[in-house]
């Protein structure tokens, strides 16, 4: 994984944006990334699902219907999507709790670094997947997770069931749709053509978001 990207994104999550961090903050960030690299064993799983996309919903093979205009736009023109899940594992949660108990500042940095770390891990896995699909003439679009737009968190249940997350990667879901371990991601990814390419911060209307990407 690209340590420079994880460092940059950690600083963004900490609210620094393009500002130059002081030496103490940079030291904490580098230490957090080092600990995560040493202790965490990220895991991922994915599955191709046949879909039919309408204007306000998508229908999955087996009959499940996801009501979401934003997801329908992402999947427009696609007949398949990739359901994806990844986690840093319990090791990340343990590190965050331990560091927070000793040093609150380090705990905050560790939270941010773990969030950046799981995103970079997902990017790495998706890049490898995209190579395979692109070789077959069907490049992948961008990840789209429950909680984005009107893609409700409640649909986590369907994604977990499709992926069998507990057995495949040790990822579970509470009744309140909280993922355990916490530094985890589930998403759907359009397969083929230009599906789902208009995602990300540059297309989001919330321009005052403190976590907005600056690149």
N, C-alpha and C positions, 0 to 999 in steps of 0.2 A: 504493500500500500504506500501511497505517496505521503510521506510525513509532512512535507511542506504544505500540502493541501489540508491535512488534518489540523495543523497548527493555525493556518489562516482561518479555517472555519471555526475553530475553537475560539479564537479571538473575536470573530463575528458574533458567535453565540453569547460571548461575554459583553457584547454591546460596544466594542471598540471600533467596529467598522474599519475605516481606513486609517485610523489614528495609530500612531506608533506606541506600542506597549512599553511600560517601564521595565527595567531589568528584572525586578522581582516577579512581576506578572509573567514575563517570558520564561523565567526559571521554573515557575509553578506549572506552566503549560507544558514545557518540555518534559518535566518530571512525570506529569500525568500521562502523557503520550507514551513515555517509556514504560511505565507500569502497566498500562493497558496492553501494550505490545507483548510484554513478558507474560502476563497472567491470563489474558483472554484467549479463548479458542472459538472464534466465530464459526457459525454453521448456517447453512441455507438450504432451502428446498424450493422446488417449483414444479408446476404442472400445466400442461396445455389444456385449455378448455374451449370447446366449440361454443360460439355465441351468435345471437341475432340481435343487431342493434336497431332500435327505433329512434324516435326523436326525444323521448322522455324516459326511456328505460332500456335495459338490455336483458335478454333472456338467455340463460345458460343451459347447456345440455343437462337433461334431467328435469327441466321445468322451472328451476329457480329464476325469479325475476328480481332484478335490482332496479328500483325506481330512482333515477338520478339523471337530470338533464345534463349536468356537467360530465358525468361518466359517459352518457350516450354520445355527447359531442366528441369525447376522446376516442371512442370506439367506432365512430361513424366510418363505414366502408370496410370494417374489419369483420372477418368471420371466425377469427380465433383470438384468444388472448392468453397471456401467461399469468398464472396466479403465482405469486412469489412471497416467500417468507424468509426472514433472516434474524439472527440474534447474536449478541456478544456473549450470551450465557450468564449464569449466576455470578461468575467471577467479577464482572463489571459492577454488579450491584454490591457485592461484598467490598470491593475497593472503594466505592463511593461512600458506603456506610462507615468504613474504617477511617478513611481520610477526613470525613466530616466530623467524626468524634474527636479527632486529634487536632484538626486545624480547619475551622469553618471556611476560610478563604480557599484552602486546597480542596475542600469538598465541593465548593462552587465551581472551581476550575475543572475538577474531575467530572462533574456532571456535564459540563460543556464539552470537554474532550471526548467523553464517551458518546455523546450525541454526534459529534463530528466523525468519530471513528466508525460508528455503525453505518453512517451515510457513505463514507468512503469505501467501506467493505461492500456495501450494496452496489455502488458504482462499479467496483472491480468485477463483481460477479456478473452484473448486467453487461459489462463490456465483453466478457467472455461468451455469454449467451448470445449477444448480438452478432458476434463473429460467426457463430454456427448458423443462426437464422439468416444472416445476410448472404452467406454462401449459398443458401437455397433460394435467394431472391426475395426474402421477406424480412427486412430489417425491423428491429424493435423500435417502438416509440418510447416515451418517457414513463416512469413509474407514476402511478396514481393511487393514493392510499385512502382508505376510509377516514373521513374527517376533512378531506379536501372538498371544497364547494358544497354541494348537497349530497355527496356520497356519504351517507350516514354511518356513524361508528357501529351501529347495530349490525351492519353487514359483515363485521369481523367474524361473526359466527359462521357465515357461509364460507368465508375464505379459510378459516381454521379447519372446517370440516373437509373441504376440498383437499387441503394440504396434509391433513392429519398431523398438525403441528406438534402436539404433545409427544407423539411417538417418533416423528421424523427429526425434530430439532430441539425437543425439550421445552417447547414454548406453550404456555397455557393462557387462558383468558378468564378473567373474573366476570361475575354477573354484571358489573359496571363497565365492561369492555376495556379493562385495564390489562395490558399484557405483562406477563411475568415469565422471564426476567424483563425488566423495564426497558433496557436498551435493545429494543427489537423493532422490526419493521415488517408490515405486511403490505402488499400492493398488488395491483393488476397492471399488466403491461400490454399495450396493443401490439399485435403481430401484423406486419405487412404494410407496404407503402409508406405514406406520410402520416399515418394515424398517430394521434397523440403528440405531435411535435410542438404544438403551441401551449406548452406548460411552463412552469417555473416562475420565478419572481418577476421576470420582465413582463409577464402577461397578467400578473395579479393586480387587481385594482387597489389593494391595500398598500399604497405607496409609503405610508408612515410606519410600516412594520419595522421594529428594531432589528429583526432577524433577516431583513431583506438582503439578498445577495447583492454585492456591489460590482460583480464582474459581469 
